[in-house]
Amino acid sequence: MKNMKNMKKIISMVPMLVGVLMAQNGPLANGVYAVEEDNAKAKNPVVRRYEGKNVVLDTAAFAPLLIQGRPEINRDPRGSSLMIQLAPEAAKRLEDLTRSHMNRRIAVVVDDKILSAPKVRSVIEDGKARLTPCEDESCDTLLRQLSK
């Protein structure tokens, strides 16, 4: 019975601790971060909300969204996407990140918000990335933010 009370106390503290952790972290830089399903692996964990859930990001596994050229919105019958070309150093970091996180999730963060958290299905070697899905209005907003 005593263990059950302790367990309930711990469970009730988790949301508060997550809130404190989120508050202690400053804004994240625009970029791609590793998502850690088991936050014990994260070297520098931070928590952000995405689709109503807390997501642990590892700021040590990060590729900045340093754009080279102008991002483009592609619209087709399947939906819209935003094509970006990263600067060479950022492209190399994204390649390393996607190589080390095959079949695991990464998170695209812009303005301190997770925009998407796709599973890595292949290594991105050329620094060209397509952000999908991208609803028309959110695509335009993202395009403006990344073009700053």
Summary of the structure (lengths in Angstrom):
residues: 148
radius of gyration: 17.4
end to end distance: 57.4
largest distance: 62.7
contacts: 412
relative contact order: 0.17
helix: 32%
strand: 35%
